[in-house]
Amino acid sequence: MLYKRPFFIICFLFMKHIIDIDTWERRDNYGFFRTFLNSWYSVTTEIDCTEASAAAKQSGHSFYLYYLYAVLRSANEVDELRYRTDKNGQVVFHDRVDIISPIAVPGKTFYTVRIPYHEDFKHFYAEAHALITNIPEDGDPYNAERVLMQQGDYDVVHLSAVPKMYFTSTTYTVAEAGNGCSHPLMTAGKVVSRGERLVFPLSIYVNHAFVDGSHLASFFEKIEKHLKEISHGQAVF
């Protein structure tokens, strides 16, 4: 017997829930936007990273992993960023999502790594650092994506880092007509000065059937909050 809760029918314990569209609070939004040729949209903002940049530099740690953690934790705190359409066309909700990110490989282009989510920053940093510093030389750079494609269920968000480039907007590739993507895509850019503060651009590409502007505003606020928290409390391991 399946345990039921509002808007959900549980499919996998604490992992994935099939949404009952008829009782879902986003039923009308979903019904409207699903008829669009492309219901995905992109938003770019600036994230204040003043304290995080200073803390990472002082401690000798990776600033990239600082903001990767803040982004992933925030995605796990905004429910709307964890809705997906699975391979069967069902809307599903994930209790937790991980992050995949392309990592530069010397002599090659990049290798996409899946990094698990851990709420504890030290735990996340240690595992993420081990993953990005032990990339197989002869590995398939798209292996993480291929696994997700075979799985048919994208329990991840994606972030690409371009630390040498500042941007004010981005566009994203579309795999097939009528389907912008299968999971939120993000790009983080170069840190620049804004008076006495430091910021970096962050763009995100999401499905309007699942995510509204108010949800993205909350997401961006949480990122800045978590960056400050780990800067003040976790700079020394």
N, C-alpha and C positions, 0 to 999 in steps of 0.2 A: 504494500500500500504506500502510495506516495504522500509525503508530508507536504501540505500546501500552506503557503503564506501569501499575503496580498501581492498580486501581479505576477507571481512566480509559480511554476511547477518545478520542483527540484528534480534534476536529472542525475547529477553526480554530486555526492555529498560534499558540501562546502566548496564546490568548484564551479560548476556550470548549472544554470537554471534556464529552462525553456520558458519564454514569456507567454502568458495567456493574453493575446492581443485584445480580446474583448473586455478585459478588466484592467488593462494597463492604462496608467495615467497619461501616457503619450500616444494613445491609440489614434487620436485625430491628427496629431502632428505626423505620426508615422504614415497614416493613410494618405495624407496630403503629399508629403515629400517623396514617397516611394514611386509616385507616378512621373517624377521628373526624369529627364534624360540623364542628368547628373545632379544628385542632391548634396554633393560634397562642396565645402567651401573652405577657404584658407584665411587665417588671421595672423598678422605679425605684430609683435609688441616688443618693448624693451624690458628686460629683467634687471633689476638692481642687484648687483653682485659685489658691492664694495667690500663688505666684511669677509665674504667667502673668498674672494680673490686674494685679499691680504693674508687670511688664515692659511690658505693653501700654500702661498709663497713662503710664509714664515716657517711652516712645518715641513716643507719639501714634499707635500702630497700633491696628488693630481687634482687640479681644479676641474677638469673634465668629469672626474668621478664625483666631485662635490655636486655639480649641477645635475649630473645624471641621476644621482640619488634623489635630489629635490624634485626633479621632474617625475620620476617613477613613483615616489611616495605620494605626490600630489594627484597623479592619475589614479592611484588606488584609493584616494579619498574623495574623488568626484565620481559618483555612480555612473553618470551619463557617459563617461569615457570608457566604460567597460561593457557597453552593449555591442553586440556583433550580430551579423547574419551568418549562420553556419552553412555548410555545404548542402543541407537539405532545404535551405530557404527559410529556416526558422529564426526568429529573433531570440537570442540568448543573452544571458547576463553572467559575467564571470565575477566570482568573489574576489579574485586576485589576478593581476596581470603582471607579466615580466616585461623586460625591454630588450629589443634587439638594436644593435648599433654597429655600423661599419667601422672597423679599426684599420688604420693605415699599416701596410706591411712593407718593410724595406725591400726595394727591388721589384715590387709588384704594385698593385693598386690598393686593395683593401680586402678584409675578411670580416664578414658579418658574424657577430657573436651574440648569443642569447644570454642575458644576465638576469638571474633570478632576483625577485624582490625580497628584501628583508627590511622590516621596519627599523631594526637596530642599525644605525649608521656604520658602526665599526664592523659588524658582521657583513653588511653589504659591501663595504669598501674592500675588505680582505678578499672576499670571493671574486668580486669584479676585477680587482687588480690582478689576481692569479689568472683569471680567464684571458684578459687582454694582453698579458705578458707571456703567455704560453700558447700562442697560435701556431698550429702546425704549418710548416713551410710548404707542404704539398697539398694542403687542404682545399676543399671546394669553397670558394669565397661566398657562394650563395647557399651553402648547406642549410643554414638556419631558415632561410626562406623556403627551400625545397621541403624541409620537414613540415613546416606549417602548411604548405600547399597540399601535401599528402594527408595531413591531419584534417584539413578542411575546416579548421576552427582556429581563429587567430586570437589566442589569449595573450596578446602582447600589444605594446605600443612601439613605435619605431622612432629613433632619433639619429640624425646624421649631424656630425660636427664639422664645421668649416671654420676653424679658429683664426684663419688668416684673411677672412673676408667678412666685411660688414655688409648687411643688406637691409632693405626696407620692405621687401615683399618677395614671395616665392610662388612658383607654380609647381605642380607635381604631375608625374606621368600617370597615365590611365591605362590599366591592363586590358580592359574590355569596355565596349560601348555600354552605357547605362549603369556601370559599376565603377565609381570613382576609385575605390580601394576596399580593403577588407578590415582595416584597422587604422587608428590615427597615426599620421605621419608628422614628424617634427624635424626642424632644422635649427641648429644653434650656431651663431656666428661669432665674429670677433668682438672682444671686449674693447669698449671705447669710453672716453671720459665725457661726463655731463656735469660740468662745473667741478665740484669736489667729489662727485660720485662716479662709480664705474657701472656700466650697463653692458649687456650683450643682447643682440636681437634673437628672438625666438619665434619661429612660425609654427603653426599647427594646421593640419588639414583634417577635417572631421565631417561626419555625415550629419546633415541638419535634421534628418529623421530622428536622430538620437540626441544631438547636442545643440543647445542654443547659446547665444552670446553670453547670457548670464552665467552659464556653466563654465565657459572659458574664462570669464572675469574671475570667478572663484578659483579656478585652476591656477591662473597666473599669480594671484595673491598668495596662494598656498606655497608656490615655488619660492617666492621671495621670503616668506615666513620661515620655511625649512632651511633655506640657505643661511639665514641669520642664526637660526638655532644651532646648526652644526658648527658654524663658525665660532660661536661663543662657548659651546660646550664640548666639542669634539675635535678641536684643532690639534690637540696632543693625544696620541694613541697610547 
